[in-house]
């Protein structure tokens, strides 16, 4: 008998394709916002509940740790490597590939901004009246969705194949 790895391989097309789609949508949305919304201008989308406002984020997700774009750019490169490494070592799971693809695409979109202009362009502003959530972008939304999916995957019971010698 030979030792052959028979684990199904990760879904690379789903992972890479989704990461690319998120990256492109993120960059297109940011380019449109920068070209059409003046800094400080507020555009209501769904009343004051959802609106667009151009914002420069020099920190991390949702503007946390402002003025650390260079540090987060370097950290993002390490995270991207870890995402690819982890995806390569997991068994095939379309849901996991979707989650990691969203995470990769969002991280890439924000990294492109950090490297190109030194900050991340944020523009979605959600809230009620004066109670507002952090301003975010398509990449941030993809990262947040990925985190929720990864949490759901971590909480579901593991399915283990039955052992032949049991």
JOBELFEN-V400962 format. One record per helix or strand of 2 or more residues. SS is the DSSP state (helix for helix, strand for strand). FROM is the first residue (numbers start at 1). TO is the last residue. Records with the same first field share a line. If there is no record, write none. Layout:
BEGIN
SS=FROM-TO ; FROM-TO
END
This chain:
BEGIN
helix=12-36 ; 61-63 ; 69-88 ; 94-117 ; 138-155
strand=42-46 ; 50-57 ; 120-128 ; 131-132
END
